């Protein structure tokens, strides 16, 4: 983001109104979207809920019998 802020600063020096408008738009975008690696927003592909009763419409994973090879 430092490169972006530096470019915005240069634009503001050349045209104050354009620089202000661009900074406002970038600020609005950064409030909605986080940049970089964001681990907090990871949504797991599967969640194990061992105490929950299976209901119609649930997607379940069928495990092989104990001691069996899962890749056969």
Number of C-alpha atoms within 10 A of each C-alpha: 9 7 8 11 12 11 13 19 16 13 17 17 12 11 11 13 12 14 18 15 13 15 18 11 11 14 12 11 11 11 8 8 9 10 8 7 7 8 7 6 8 7 8 6 5 9 7 8 8 7 6 7 7 11 8 5 6 8 9 10 8 6 8 11 8 7 6 9 8 9 5 5
